[in-house]
Amino acid sequence: MPQPEAGKEALCDQAEAVEAAEDKAVGEKEAEEKSAEEEAEQKTAEAEEADRAQEPEVTDKQREIEEWIARYTRLRADFDNYRRRSRQQLEEYSQRGAERLIIKLLPVLDDLDRALEAAANSGSTEGLAQGVSMVRQALLDALHSEGLSQVESVGSVFDPHCHEAVAREECAEGELYVVEEYQKGYSLAGRLLRPAKVKVGPAPENPTN
């Protein structure tokens, strides 16, 4: 019965070959799955490492932004304090200036009271006129000490920057001069406060300028 034995051996060999092929296929598939799993784990690890590498950069940027915000907040607070102090100082300077002027004007008020009292006691208007003249001069002295000056008018060349012409002589031609003053003009520290109201006309015989 040699042939049946040979056939049996051939079948066994074939079965072993099939089993070996199946084992090889299973092994290859498992190897591929393991390789894919390892590759996925490697990519995940790389991604996590990249995230960890970016974390310090993001933290530094965030810290820098917070520092700028804190610096801006401090500067804003400092500016608000400076503006408040400046406003307070300006108010104090203005109040002190008013106090200084009032203190200088109080003697003028005293002189006016004395002039009125003297006129009442004497019954003469001459004393009152003299007292008022003295009070006027005292008032001018106090205002001059604060920088007040009177605008030159009569006899000077008409200047529209400091003179206001309210009347004009007939036949006034060429350069105009101030021939009469109706209301005095004043300036403070070089800045015009009120123009002088004047009458203009031709040049006088002896102009002041």
Secondary structure, 3 states (H helix, E strand, C coil): CHHHHHHHHHHHHHHHHHHHHHHHHHHHHHHHHHHHHHHHHHHHHHHHHHHHHHHHHHHHHHHHHHHHHHHHHHHHHHHHHHHHHHHHHHHHHHHHHHHHHHHHHHHHHHHHHHHHHHHHHHCCHHHHHHHHHHHHHHHHHHHHHCCEEECCCCCCECCCCCEEEEEECCCCCCCCEEEEEEECCEEECCEEEECEEEEEECCCCCCCC
